[in-house]
Amino acid sequence: MNTSMRFFARFVNVPTIALFCASCTTNATVSPDGSAASADTGATVDAGKDAIAPDAPSFTSDFVPPTGRATNAQPETPGEFRILTATSTDGVTFTRTNKVISDQANVPNVVSTPDGTIYLYYEGSGIESNKDTTAVAISTDGGNNWVYKKLVISALDKQPTPSDPDITLTADGTFHAFLTQGIGNLPAIRWATSTNGIDFTKGGMAFSHDKSPMDSQTFRDTDGTWWMHALQVKGEALLRAKSTDGQTFSFVEEVTPRIGNVNYFISCALREGDTLRLFAFNPGEGVIKTFKYVPPSTLTAEDGTRLGNGSAPLESSGIKDPAVTKLSNGTYFMAYATKIPL
């Protein structure tokens, strides 16, 4: 099975087309290893110099994340993965923290606010019985302790629940979510917005195409243009689209980021001054690389590896789905996924 089809299998093999929502309640603040910890006090958070701090949500967990693999987890679904973290002082060389955010968790996406709070979005299993779930882990102390919240999306229609959270935080304090949701039996990308990073109001269709976009990565350029890269159901190339308002995207071209003869999937974008760095992975290679990007079309592979293969007992041999944010103290925080070792 090729890489695109493995993503497609994750989308279609789970009930209701493998789309995810969140539900479950328990009042606990949870350490990265899954054990209970004391309640967080004084929410502090981070995103950019000119950004407005979002509305402060309640920092009390809705659930305790599961530990270990899910029983009978389907391939490429959250049940066989875990999310770990790494840090960096320069955004190029990352060091593992060996901290587990959650087991049975996949496809992380991370943003940080001006006062230092980290919002780590992901798909999780074991949160609600027999369902995969979109959730957010929130840390106010640089990633040492976390609370876990259900992602709430209001005004949903009867389509399957959205999945694959792709979040952009803009300078006005708005969280823009781009989410994979089924149209019939095939996926497309819809948008939603939030002022607190937890409670979202669904908008409309962001990007649909006859090649069925899914699992997007979206960022806003300095000129205000929004760019999206999305997987497609059957092909290896990414679908590139753009928008002027962050709500309606138009197809531009297919693109295949490549290093040597290996195709890479773009997972997140990070701007450093005039440089836009795209973090990418290939499931077969199992390492994290980067490209420098000059929109709309110039991609240049950077030398070296941002984070290499891991090892048991925490990690399998391959890592994927890097999500990176720059914190207010100038350091860099990465979340990534790996299969839980058997």
matplotlib code that plots the C-alpha trace (Angstrom):
import matplotlib.pyplot as plt

x = [0.0, 1.5, 1.7, -1.4, -3.5, -2.4, -3.7, -6.9, -7.2, -7.1, -9.9, -12.3, -11.7, -13.2, -16.9, -18.6, -15.7, -13.1, -14.0, -13.5, -15.1, -14.5, -16.5, -15.7, -15.4, -13.2, -11.7, -7.9, -4.8, -2.5, 1.3, 2.8, 3.3, -0.4, -0.3, -2.5, -0.8, -1.8, -4.1, -2.4, -2.7, -2.0, -2.4, 0.5, 0.9, 2.7, 2.4, 3.9, 4.9, 1.9, -0.7, -3.6, -4.0, -7.1, -10.0, -8.9, -10.6, -11.0, -7.9, -9.4, -9.1, -12.2, -10.5, -7.4, -5.5, -5.2, -2.0, -0.7, -2.0, -5.7, -7.0, -7.3, -6.3, -6.7, -3.5, -2.7, -5.5, -4.7, -4.9, -1.4, 0.4, 1.7, 2.7, 6.0, 7.9, 11.3, 12.8, 15.3, 17.2, 17.6, 14.7, 17.1, 18.5, 15.9, 16.4, 13.9, 12.3, 11.1, 7.8, 4.6, 1.7, -0.8, -0.9, -3.5, -2.9, -1.9, -1.5, -0.4, -0.8, 0.6, 0.3, 1.3, -0.1, 1.6, 1.6, 3.2, 0.4, 0.8, -2.2, -1.5, -4.3, -4.5, -6.7, -7.2, -8.5, -9.8, -11.3, -14.8, -15.9, -15.7, -14.9, -11.8, -11.7, -10.3, -8.9, -6.5, -3.8, -2.9, 0.2, 0.9, 4.4, 6.3, 5.2, 5.8, 2.2, -1.0, -4.7, -6.8, -10.0, -12.6, -12.7, -16.2, -17.4, -20.9, -23.3, -22.3, -24.6, -25.3, -22.0, -19.5, -17.5, -14.4, -10.9, -7.2, -7.0, -4.9, -4.8, -3.5, -3.5, -3.7, -2.6, -6.1, -6.2, -8.5, -7.9, -8.6, -9.2, -9.1, -10.6, -11.1, -14.8, -16.5, -18.7, -20.5, -17.7, -14.8, -13.1, -12.7, -11.5, -13.9, -13.0, -14.1, -13.0, -12.5, -11.6, -10.3, -8.9, -11.4, -14.9, -15.1, -17.9, -18.1, -17.8, -18.2, -16.3, -12.6, -11.3, -12.8, -11.4, -12.0, -8.9, -10.4, -8.1, -7.5, -5.2, -4.2, -1.4, -2.2, -0.3, -0.6, 2.1, 3.4, 1.3, -1.9, -2.2, -3.3, -1.6, -2.8, -1.1, -3.3, -2.9, -5.1, -6.8, -5.0, -2.0, 1.5, 1.5, 0.2, -2.6, -1.6, -4.3, -4.5, -7.0, -7.3, -9.6, -8.7, -12.1, -12.4, -9.3, -8.7, -6.5, -3.2, -1.1, 0.1, 3.5, 5.8, 8.4, 11.4, 14.8, 16.8, 14.2, 12.2, 8.8, 8.0, 4.8, 4.6, 3.4, 3.8, 5.2, 7.3, 8.3, 11.7, 11.9, 11.9, 12.4, 9.5, 10.6, 8.4, 8.8, 8.2, 8.4, 8.3, 6.8, 9.3, 12.3, 11.0, 12.9, 12.0, 13.5, 12.8, 12.4, 12.8, 9.7, 9.3, 5.6, 4.0, 6.3, 10.0, 10.8, 14.5, 15.5, 17.7, 20.7, 20.6, 17.9, 15.8, 15.0, 16.1, 14.8, 13.8, 14.1, 12.2, 10.8, 9.1, 9.3, 9.2, 11.9, 9.9, 8.6, 6.2, 3.8, 6.1, 4.3, 6.5, 5.9, 8.3, 7.7, 7.9, 11.2, 12.8, 12.9, 11.1, 8.6, 7.9, 5.3, 5.5, 3.9, 5.4, 3.9, 3.8, 6.4, 4.9]
y = [0.0, 3.4, 6.3, 8.1, 5.0, 4.5, 7.9, 7.0, 3.8, 5.8, 8.0, 5.3, 2.2, 3.7, 4.0, 7.1, 7.5, 7.9, 11.4, 12.5, 14.4, 14.7, 13.8, 12.6, 14.3, 14.1, 17.0, 16.4, 18.2, 15.6, 15.4, 14.5, 10.9, 10.5, 10.7, 13.1, 16.3, 19.4, 22.0, 24.6, 28.2, 31.4, 30.7, 32.1, 31.7, 32.7, 33.4, 36.6, 40.1, 41.9, 39.2, 39.7, 37.2, 35.0, 34.8, 32.8, 29.4, 27.2, 25.2, 22.1, 18.7, 17.1, 13.7, 11.7, 10.6, 6.8, 4.8, 2.1, 0.9, 0.7, -2.9, -3.9, -0.5, -0.1, 0.8, 4.6, 5.4, 7.2, 4.0, 2.8, 6.1, 8.4, 12.1, 13.2, 16.5, 18.0, 21.4, 23.6, 26.9, 27.7, 26.0, 23.7, 21.2, 19.6, 17.5, 15.0, 15.7, 12.1, 13.4, 11.7, 14.0, 11.2, 7.6, 6.7, 10.1, 11.1, 14.1, 16.8, 20.5, 23.2, 27.0, 29.3, 32.6, 35.9, 35.0, 31.6, 29.1, 26.1, 24.6, 21.2, 19.8, 16.1, 13.1, 10.7, 7.3, 6.0, 9.4, 8.4, 4.7, 3.4, 6.8, 8.7, 12.2, 15.7, 17.2, 19.9, 19.6, 23.0, 23.9, 27.2, 26.2, 25.5, 21.9, 20.5, 20.0, 19.7, 19.9, 18.1, 19.5, 18.3, 20.4, 21.7, 22.7, 24.3, 24.6, 21.2, 19.7, 16.0, 15.4, 13.3, 15.1, 17.0, 15.6, 16.3, 19.6, 22.2, 25.4, 28.9, 31.7, 35.2, 38.4, 39.4, 36.4, 34.2, 30.5, 29.4, 25.7, 23.8, 20.3, 17.3, 16.4, 13.9, 14.9, 11.6, 9.0, 11.4, 14.1, 17.9, 20.8, 22.9, 25.9, 27.0, 29.8, 30.3, 33.0, 30.7, 27.7, 25.2, 26.3, 26.6, 27.8, 26.0, 28.2, 26.7, 24.8, 25.9, 23.7, 20.9, 19.3, 16.3, 14.7, 14.9, 17.0, 15.9, 16.4, 20.0, 22.3, 26.0, 29.2, 32.9, 34.7, 38.2, 39.8, 38.3, 35.4, 32.1, 29.0, 25.4, 22.1, 19.0, 15.3, 13.7, 10.4, 8.5, 10.4, 11.1, 14.8, 17.5, 19.8, 23.5, 26.1, 29.7, 32.2, 35.9, 35.6, 32.2, 30.8, 30.0, 28.4, 27.9, 25.1, 26.3, 23.2, 19.8, 19.8, 17.0, 18.1, 15.8, 15.2, 13.0, 10.4, 10.6, 12.4, 14.3, 15.5, 19.0, 19.1, 22.6, 26.1, 28.4, 31.9, 33.3, 36.9, 36.6, 32.9, 30.4, 27.0, 24.0, 20.9, 17.7, 13.9, 10.7, 7.7, 5.3, 7.5, 8.1, 11.4, 15.1, 17.4, 21.0, 23.0, 26.8, 28.1, 31.2, 31.3, 30.4, 27.7, 27.7, 24.9, 24.3, 21.3, 22.3, 20.2, 17.9, 16.3, 18.3, 15.2, 11.6, 8.2, 7.3, 4.0, 1.9, 1.9, 5.3, 5.3, 3.0, 3.5, 6.1, 9.6, 11.8, 14.8, 17.4, 20.4, 23.4, 26.7, 29.5, 30.4, 33.9, 33.1, 32.5, 28.7, 26.2, 23.5, 20.5, 17.8, 14.7, 11.3, 7.8, 4.3, 2.9, 0.0, -3.4]
z = [0.0, -1.0, 1.4, 0.1, 0.3, 4.0, 4.8, 2.8, 4.8, 8.1, 6.7, 5.5, 7.7, 10.9, 11.5, 10.0, 7.5, 10.4, 11.2, 14.8, 17.6, 21.3, 24.5, 28.0, 31.4, 34.4, 36.4, 36.3, 35.3, 33.8, 33.5, 30.1, 31.2, 31.8, 35.6, 37.6, 38.6, 40.6, 38.9, 36.8, 38.1, 36.2, 32.5, 30.5, 26.7, 23.3, 19.5, 18.1, 19.1, 17.6, 18.4, 20.7, 23.5, 22.9, 25.4, 28.4, 28.5, 31.6, 32.2, 33.8, 32.0, 30.4, 30.4, 31.3, 28.2, 27.7, 28.0, 25.7, 22.3, 21.6, 21.4, 17.7, 16.4, 12.7, 10.7, 10.6, 13.1, 16.4, 18.4, 17.4, 17.8, 20.6, 20.6, 22.1, 22.2, 21.4, 21.9, 20.1, 20.7, 17.0, 15.2, 13.3, 15.8, 18.1, 21.2, 22.5, 25.9, 26.2, 27.4, 26.2, 25.6, 25.0, 23.8, 21.2, 19.6, 16.1, 13.7, 16.1, 15.3, 17.6, 18.1, 21.0, 22.2, 23.2, 26.9, 26.4, 26.4, 24.0, 22.3, 20.9, 18.8, 17.8, 17.0, 19.9, 20.6, 23.9, 25.0, 24.0, 23.7, 20.1, 18.7, 17.6, 18.9, 18.1, 21.2, 22.4, 25.1, 26.7, 28.7, 30.5, 31.7, 28.5, 28.1, 31.5, 32.5, 30.4, 30.6, 28.1, 26.5, 24.1, 20.9, 20.5, 17.1, 17.0, 14.1, 12.7, 10.1, 9.7, 7.9, 9.7, 12.4, 11.3, 11.8, 11.1, 13.0, 11.1, 13.2, 12.4, 15.1, 13.6, 15.1, 16.2, 18.5, 16.3, 16.0, 12.4, 12.1, 8.8, 9.2, 7.0, 6.6, 4.4, 1.4, 0.7, 0.9, 0.1, 2.1, 1.7, 3.9, 5.9, 8.1, 11.6, 14.0, 17.7, 20.2, 22.9, 21.0, 22.3, 21.3, 17.5, 15.2, 11.9, 8.8, 5.3, 2.7, 2.5, -0.2, -2.3, -5.4, -7.6, -6.1, -2.6, -0.4, 3.2, 6.2, 5.2, 6.4, 6.1, 6.8, 6.1, 4.1, 5.0, 2.2, 3.7, 1.2, 2.8, 1.4, 1.9, 1.1, 1.4, 0.9, -1.8, -1.6, -4.4, -5.5, -4.0, -4.9, -2.5, -3.6, -3.3, -2.9, -1.9, -0.5, 0.2, 3.2, 4.8, 4.0, 0.3, -1.3, -5.0, -6.4, -7.8, -8.6, -7.6, -5.9, -4.7, -2.2, -2.8, -1.3, -3.7, -4.9, -1.7, -1.6, 1.6, 3.2, 4.5, 8.1, 9.3, 8.4, 10.6, 9.6, 10.7, 9.5, 5.7, 5.8, 5.7, 6.8, 6.1, 8.3, 6.4, 6.8, 4.8, 6.6, 5.1, 6.0, 9.6, 10.1, 10.0, 7.3, 6.3, 3.1, 2.6, 0.8, -1.3, -2.3, -4.5, -5.9, -4.8, -2.5, -1.5, 0.6, 3.6, 4.6, 7.6, 9.7, 12.2, 14.3, 13.6, 14.3, 17.8, 19.7, 22.2, 24.8, 23.9, 20.1, 17.1, 14.5, 12.5, 13.5, 11.6, 11.6, 13.1, 14.5, 15.6, 17.2, 18.5, 22.1, 23.6, 25.3, 21.9, 22.1, 19.8, 20.7, 18.6, 18.9, 16.7, 16.3, 16.4, 16.6, 20.1, 20.2, 20.4]

ax = plt.figure().add_subplot(projection="3d")
ax.plot(x, y, z, "-o")
ax.set_aspect("equal")
plt.show()
